[in-house]
Amino acid sequence: MDLGYSVEFDVRLTKDERIVVFHDKSLKRVCNKNKIIEFTKYSDLKKFNLFNTNEKIPLLKDIIKLKNRKTFMFIEIKEKKRSFLYLLRKIINHKNKIFLISKNNIIKYVKFNKKGYIFGEEKLLNIIKLKKEIRKINPDFLIVHKSKIIKIKKIFKNQYPLIIWTVKNQKELKKYELFYDFVIFEDLLNQRFSKTSNLFINYKNIIN
């Protein structure tokens, strides 16, 4: 965020109903602990370090405090229970430039912030059923895995802004440039990435 880039991260609910920023369901990969987030209290999670650092699993409310006025936050909801949205709303209700995303149907019930539906690498539904489902969700934009970006573009044309994920090099950026409006990327900061600023400006114009 210090460099002016927007960020995307996942959130999960602890046993004592605290919303934490964490990608995995369990702590095994990151903390080398055989514990599941939803069955662990936050007071216990704070005891564990992330990989080989002194960093801890953060609360969503603390991460949001780091946001500046220029950047966007995309928060992926991993939970499936609608009750989770009540807790989430208390933290981010109508905050500017914070968008909620998910591949779960929970996203259709989000009314308090702009939202996006995620297409992963999974097989797509037939086109008629797919369009029907997306209409029910009524997203403000779509986030699409690079393996599906061309097909989704053909199906929805310019109906929704499309965000491609996850681009990892200049070659991929060029390959799909006709099909996306914005990019979620990894490991591009050290590469010559001349289109970044234009993509960011275009995206702001579409979403705001």
Short mmCIF file of the C-alpha atoms (twelve columns), coordinates in Angstrom:
data_MODEL
# 
_entry.id   MODEL 
# 
loop_
_atom_site.group_PDB 
_atom_site.id 
_atom_site.type_symbol 
_atom_site.label_atom_id 
_atom_site.label_alt_id 
_atom_site.label_comp_id 
_atom_site.label_asym_id 
_atom_site.label_seq_id 
_atom_site.Cartn_x 
_atom_site.Cartn_y 
_atom_site.Cartn_z 
_atom_site.pdbx_PDB_model_num 
ATOM 1   C CA . MET A 1   0.000   0.000   0.000   1 
ATOM 2   C CA . ASP A 2   2.930   2.330   0.604   1 
ATOM 3   C CA . LEU A 3   3.694   2.064   -3.120  1 
ATOM 4   C CA . GLY A 4   0.146   2.997   -4.084  1 
ATOM 5   C CA . TYR A 5   -0.975  -0.510  -5.018  1 
ATOM 6   C CA . SER A 6   -4.289  -1.952  -3.908  1 
ATOM 7   C CA . VAL A 7   -4.308  -5.182  -1.893  1 
ATOM 8   C CA . GLU A 8   -6.325  -8.381  -1.799  1 
ATOM 9   C CA . PHE A 9   -6.553  -10.722 1.178   1 
ATOM 10  C CA . ASP A 10  -8.774  -13.402 2.712   1 
ATOM 11  C CA . VAL A 11  -10.681 -13.285 5.984   1 
ATOM 12  C CA . ARG A 12  -11.860 -16.025 8.306   1 
ATOM 13  C CA . LEU A 13  -13.778 -16.293 11.565  1 
ATOM 14  C CA . THR A 14  -12.239 -17.620 14.781  1 
ATOM 15  C CA . LYS A 15  -13.979 -19.711 17.418  1 
ATOM 16  C CA . ASP A 16  -14.690 -16.578 19.474  1 
ATOM 17  C CA . GLU A 17  -16.017 -14.719 16.391  1 
ATOM 18  C CA . ARG A 18  -13.062 -12.476 15.657  1 
ATOM 19  C CA . ILE A 19  -12.397 -11.765 11.983  1 
ATOM 20  C CA . VAL A 20  -8.768  -12.441 11.077  1 
ATOM 21  C CA . VAL A 21  -6.793  -11.969 7.892   1 
ATOM 22  C CA . PHE A 22  -5.576  -15.414 6.888   1 
ATOM 23  C CA . HIS A 23  -5.637  -17.391 3.649   1 
ATOM 24  C CA . ASP A 24  -5.617  -21.016 4.756   1 
ATOM 25  C CA . LYS A 25  -8.253  -22.911 6.683   1 
ATOM 26  C CA . SER A 26  -5.607  -24.425 8.960   1 
ATOM 27  C CA . LEU A 27  -2.363  -23.169 10.494  1 
ATOM 28  C CA . LYS A 28  -0.268  -26.071 9.215   1 
ATOM 29  C CA . ARG A 29  1.415   -24.439 6.198   1 
ATOM 30  C CA . VAL A 30  2.060   -20.989 7.648   1 
ATOM 31  C CA . CYS A 31  2.490   -21.642 11.381  1 
ATOM 32  C CA . ASN A 32  3.325   -25.356 11.418  1 
ATOM 33  C CA . LYS A 33  0.518   -26.013 13.874  1 
ATOM 34  C CA . ASN A 34  -2.272  -28.580 13.521  1 
ATOM 35  C CA . LYS A 35  -5.058  -26.158 14.292  1 
ATOM 36  C CA . ILE A 36  -8.106  -24.966 12.370  1 
ATOM 37  C CA . ILE A 37  -8.941  -21.250 12.437  1 
ATOM 38  C CA . GLU A 38  -12.663 -21.690 13.101  1 
ATOM 39  C CA . PHE A 39  -12.014 -23.956 16.090  1 
ATOM 40  C CA . THR A 40  -9.347  -21.757 17.687  1 
ATOM 41  C CA . LYS A 41  -9.780  -18.638 19.818  1 
ATOM 42  C CA . TYR A 42  -7.925  -15.523 18.758  1 
ATOM 43  C CA . SER A 43  -6.094  -15.405 22.091  1 
ATOM 44  C CA . ASP A 44  -4.514  -18.731 21.103  1 
ATOM 45  C CA . LEU A 45  -3.811  -17.692 17.513  1 
ATOM 46  C CA . LYS A 46  -1.751  -14.758 18.782  1 
ATOM 47  C CA . LYS A 47  0.756   -17.194 20.247  1 
ATOM 48  C CA . PHE A 48  1.876   -18.418 16.824  1 
ATOM 49  C CA . ASN A 49  4.306   -16.771 14.413  1 
ATOM 50  C CA . LEU A 50  3.893   -16.591 10.644  1 
ATOM 51  C CA . PHE A 51  6.552   -18.698 8.927   1 
ATOM 52  C CA . ASN A 52  9.964   -17.829 10.383  1 
ATOM 53  C CA . THR A 53  9.105   -14.307 11.487  1 
ATOM 54  C CA . ASN A 54  7.825   -12.572 14.577  1 
ATOM 55  C CA . GLU A 55  4.636   -11.524 12.781  1 
ATOM 56  C CA . LYS A 56  1.262   -12.672 14.100  1 
ATOM 57  C CA . ILE A 57  -2.124  -13.329 12.487  1 
ATOM 58  C CA . PRO A 58  -3.771  -9.884  12.313  1 
ATOM 59  C CA . LEU A 59  -7.335  -8.848  12.963  1 
ATOM 60  C CA . LEU A 60  -9.209  -7.347  10.034  1 
ATOM 61  C CA . LYS A 61  -9.999  -4.180  11.968  1 
ATOM 62  C CA . ASP A 62  -6.281  -3.530  12.465  1 
ATOM 63  C CA . ILE A 63  -5.436  -4.083  8.794   1 
ATOM 64  C CA . ILE A 64  -8.125  -1.643  7.709   1 
ATOM 65  C CA . LYS A 65  -6.487  1.031   9.841   1 
ATOM 66  C CA . LEU A 66  -3.413  0.771   7.586   1 
ATOM 67  C CA . LYS A 67  -5.375  1.705   4.483   1 
ATOM 68  C CA . ASN A 68  -4.679  5.098   2.929   1 
ATOM 69  C CA . ARG A 69  -7.065  7.220   0.866   1 
ATOM 70  C CA . LYS A 70  -5.622  6.274   -2.509  1 
ATOM 71  C CA . THR A 71  -5.634  2.502   -2.304  1 
ATOM 72  C CA . PHE A 72  -8.365  -0.109  -2.610  1 
ATOM 73  C CA . MET A 73  -8.876  -3.195  -0.470  1 
ATOM 74  C CA . PHE A 74  -10.397 -6.387  -1.826  1 
ATOM 75  C CA . ILE A 75  -11.519 -8.676  0.983   1 
ATOM 76  C CA . GLU A 76  -12.234 -12.288 0.049   1 
ATOM 77  C CA . ILE A 77  -14.863 -13.924 2.224   1 
ATOM 78  C CA . LYS A 78  -14.111 -17.576 2.913   1 
ATOM 79  C CA . GLU A 79  -17.061 -18.081 5.266   1 
ATOM 80  C CA . LYS A 80  -20.394 -19.434 4.009   1 
ATOM 81  C CA . LYS A 81  -22.707 -18.509 6.879   1 
ATOM 82  C CA . ARG A 82  -24.761 -15.345 6.409   1 
ATOM 83  C CA . SER A 83  -24.316 -14.483 10.102  1 
ATOM 84  C CA . PHE A 84  -20.694 -13.678 9.255   1 
ATOM 85  C CA . LEU A 85  -21.842 -10.667 7.243   1 
ATOM 86  C CA . TYR A 86  -23.297 -9.049  10.351  1 
ATOM 87  C CA . LEU A 87  -19.877 -9.123  12.041  1 
ATOM 88  C CA . LEU A 88  -18.148 -7.965  8.880   1 
ATOM 89  C CA . ARG A 89  -20.541 -5.090  8.376   1 
ATOM 90  C CA . LYS A 90  -19.767 -3.666  11.811  1 
ATOM 91  C CA . ILE A 91  -16.128 -3.315  10.752  1 
ATOM 92  C CA . ILE A 92  -16.317 -2.103  7.159   1 
ATOM 93  C CA . ASN A 93  -19.855 -0.776  6.701   1 
ATOM 94  C CA . HIS A 94  -19.878 1.495   3.622   1 
ATOM 95  C CA . LYS A 95  -16.193 2.361   3.983   1 
ATOM 96  C CA . ASN A 96  -14.889 3.895   0.775   1 
ATOM 97  C CA . LYS A 97  -12.776 1.786   -1.609  1 
ATOM 98  C CA . ILE A 98  -13.266 -1.481  0.291   1 
ATOM 99  C CA . PHE A 99  -14.770 -4.226  -1.860  1 
ATOM 100 C CA . LEU A 100 -15.987 -7.677  -0.831  1 
ATOM 101 C CA . ILE A 101 -15.346 -10.683 -3.037  1 
ATOM 102 C CA . SER A 102 -16.145 -14.396 -2.834  1 
ATOM 103 C CA . LYS A 103 -16.780 -17.522 -4.859  1 
ATOM 104 C CA . ASN A 104 -19.429 -18.570 -2.328  1 
ATOM 105 C CA . ASN A 105 -23.115 -17.660 -2.630  1 
ATOM 106 C CA . ILE A 106 -22.795 -15.571 0.527   1 
ATOM 107 C CA . ILE A 107 -21.702 -12.710 -1.721  1 
ATOM 108 C CA . LYS A 108 -25.252 -12.277 -3.076  1 
ATOM 109 C CA . TYR A 109 -26.375 -11.103 0.379   1 
ATOM 110 C CA . VAL A 110 -23.822 -8.296  0.595   1 
ATOM 111 C CA . LYS A 111 -25.685 -4.989  0.388   1 
ATOM 112 C CA . PHE A 112 -23.455 -2.629  2.363   1 
ATOM 113 C CA . ASN A 113 -20.352 -2.456  0.127   1 
ATOM 114 C CA . LYS A 114 -19.585 -3.058  -3.527  1 
ATOM 115 C CA . LYS A 115 -18.909 -6.675  -4.325  1 
ATOM 116 C CA . GLY A 116 -17.365 -9.022  -6.863  1 
ATOM 117 C CA . TYR A 117 -17.845 -12.683 -7.727  1 
ATOM 118 C CA . ILE A 118 -14.769 -14.896 -8.161  1 
ATOM 119 C CA . PHE A 119 -14.312 -17.396 -10.972 1 
ATOM 120 C CA . GLY A 120 -11.603 -19.905 -10.101 1 
ATOM 121 C CA . GLU A 121 -10.164 -22.751 -12.127 1 
ATOM 122 C CA . GLU A 122 -13.275 -24.882 -11.642 1 
ATOM 123 C CA . LYS A 123 -15.346 -26.016 -14.608 1 
ATOM 124 C CA . LEU A 124 -17.912 -23.409 -15.652 1 
ATOM 125 C CA . LEU A 125 -21.656 -24.015 -15.665 1 
ATOM 126 C CA . ASN A 126 -23.492 -23.983 -18.985 1 
ATOM 127 C CA . ILE A 127 -23.811 -20.426 -20.285 1 
ATOM 128 C CA . ILE A 128 -27.553 -19.990 -19.643 1 
ATOM 129 C CA . LYS A 129 -27.303 -21.231 -16.060 1 
ATOM 130 C CA . LEU A 130 -24.141 -19.221 -15.479 1 
ATOM 131 C CA . LYS A 131 -25.744 -15.957 -16.603 1 
ATOM 132 C CA . LYS A 132 -28.774 -16.662 -14.437 1 
ATOM 133 C CA . GLU A 133 -26.631 -17.250 -11.359 1 
ATOM 134 C CA . ILE A 134 -24.610 -14.086 -11.911 1 
ATOM 135 C CA . ARG A 135 -27.785 -12.028 -12.316 1 
ATOM 136 C CA . LYS A 136 -28.947 -13.311 -8.910  1 
ATOM 137 C CA . ILE A 137 -25.650 -12.302 -7.324  1 
ATOM 138 C CA . ASN A 138 -25.714 -8.919  -9.071  1 
ATOM 139 C CA . PRO A 139 -21.977 -8.194  -8.710  1 
ATOM 140 C CA . ASP A 140 -20.320 -4.857  -9.406  1 
ATOM 141 C CA . PHE A 141 -17.400 -6.656  -11.087 1 
ATOM 142 C CA . LEU A 142 -15.993 -10.142 -11.721 1 
ATOM 143 C CA . ILE A 143 -12.640 -11.523 -10.621 1 
ATOM 144 C CA . VAL A 144 -11.545 -14.223 -13.040 1 
ATOM 145 C CA . HIS A 145 -8.690  -16.720 -13.019 1 
ATOM 146 C CA . LYS A 146 -6.443  -16.263 -16.032 1 
ATOM 147 C CA . SER A 147 -7.387  -19.724 -17.337 1 
ATOM 148 C CA . LYS A 148 -11.027 -18.588 -17.662 1 
ATOM 149 C CA . ILE A 149 -10.633 -14.901 -18.559 1 
ATOM 150 C CA . ILE A 150 -11.081 -15.302 -22.335 1 
ATOM 151 C CA . LYS A 151 -14.220 -17.426 -22.001 1 
ATOM 152 C CA . ILE A 152 -15.784 -15.144 -19.370 1 
ATOM 153 C CA . LYS A 153 -15.067 -12.113 -21.546 1 
ATOM 154 C CA . LYS A 154 -16.851 -13.766 -24.459 1 
ATOM 155 C CA . ILE A 155 -19.852 -14.678 -22.303 1 
ATOM 156 C CA . PHE A 156 -20.367 -11.342 -20.549 1 
ATOM 157 C CA . LYS A 157 -18.637 -9.036  -23.054 1 
ATOM 158 C CA . ASN A 158 -18.567 -5.576  -21.409 1 
ATOM 159 C CA . GLN A 159 -21.377 -6.189  -18.947 1 
ATOM 160 C CA . TYR A 160 -19.018 -6.272  -15.953 1 
ATOM 161 C CA . PRO A 161 -15.511 -4.965  -15.301 1 
ATOM 162 C CA . LEU A 162 -13.135 -7.949  -15.273 1 
ATOM 163 C CA . ILE A 163 -10.183 -8.382  -12.937 1 
ATOM 164 C CA . ILE A 164 -7.724  -11.116 -13.886 1 
ATOM 165 C CA . TRP A 165 -5.824  -13.168 -11.293 1 
ATOM 166 C CA . THR A 166 -3.023  -14.031 -10.722 1 
ATOM 167 C CA . VAL A 167 -0.606  -12.561 -13.305 1 
ATOM 168 C CA . LYS A 168 3.016   -13.430 -12.528 1 
ATOM 169 C CA . ASN A 169 5.046   -12.059 -15.430 1 
ATOM 170 C CA . GLN A 170 5.073   -9.625  -18.322 1 
ATOM 171 C CA . LYS A 171 4.290   -12.373 -20.829 1 
ATOM 172 C CA . GLU A 172 0.972   -13.189 -19.135 1 
ATOM 173 C CA . LEU A 173 0.158   -9.523  -18.841 1 
ATOM 174 C CA . LYS A 174 0.557   -9.106  -22.589 1 
ATOM 175 C CA . LYS A 175 -1.216  -12.353 -23.480 1 
ATOM 176 C CA . TYR A 176 -4.492  -11.383 -21.810 1 
ATOM 177 C CA . GLU A 177 -4.406  -7.587  -22.170 1 
ATOM 178 C CA . LEU A 178 -7.515  -7.449  -24.379 1 
ATOM 179 C CA . PHE A 179 -9.637  -9.278  -21.819 1 
ATOM 180 C CA . TYR A 180 -9.162  -7.549  -18.464 1 
ATOM 181 C CA . ASP A 181 -9.752  -4.159  -16.907 1 
ATOM 182 C CA . PHE A 182 -7.440  -4.599  -13.943 1 
ATOM 183 C CA . VAL A 183 -4.825  -7.061  -12.698 1 
ATOM 184 C CA . ILE A 184 -4.135  -8.952  -9.500  1 
ATOM 185 C CA . PHE A 185 -0.444  -9.795  -9.672  1 
ATOM 186 C CA . GLU A 186 2.448   -11.389 -7.819  1 
ATOM 187 C CA . ASP A 187 6.192   -10.861 -8.225  1 
ATOM 188 C CA . LEU A 188 5.861   -8.038  -10.747 1 
ATOM 189 C CA . LEU A 189 7.253   -5.201  -8.668  1 
ATOM 190 C CA . ASN A 190 10.798  -6.021  -9.693  1 
ATOM 191 C CA . GLN A 191 9.881   -6.248  -13.375 1 
ATOM 192 C CA . ARG A 192 9.404   -3.404  -15.818 1 
ATOM 193 C CA . PHE A 193 5.672   -3.059  -15.599 1 
ATOM 194 C CA . SER A 194 4.821   0.080   -17.534 1 
ATOM 195 C CA . LYS A 195 1.049   -0.504  -17.762 1 
ATOM 196 C CA . THR A 196 0.403   -0.586  -14.007 1 
ATOM 197 C CA . SER A 197 -0.516  3.064   -13.557 1 
ATOM 198 C CA . ASN A 198 -2.895  3.059   -16.524 1 
ATOM 199 C CA . LEU A 199 -4.620  -0.088  -15.305 1 
ATOM 200 C CA . PHE A 200 -5.063  1.408   -11.887 1 
ATOM 201 C CA . ILE A 201 -6.576  4.610   -13.258 1 
ATOM 202 C CA . ASN A 202 -8.903  2.679   -15.550 1 
ATOM 203 C CA . TYR A 203 -10.052 0.535   -12.672 1 
ATOM 204 C CA . LYS A 204 -10.821 3.517   -10.465 1 
ATOM 205 C CA . ASN A 205 -12.953 4.977   -13.245 1 
ATOM 206 C CA . ILE A 206 -14.911 1.743   -13.564 1 
ATOM 207 C CA . ILE A 207 -15.515 0.919   -9.914  1 
ATOM 208 C CA . ASN A 208 -15.999 4.350   -8.327  1 
# 
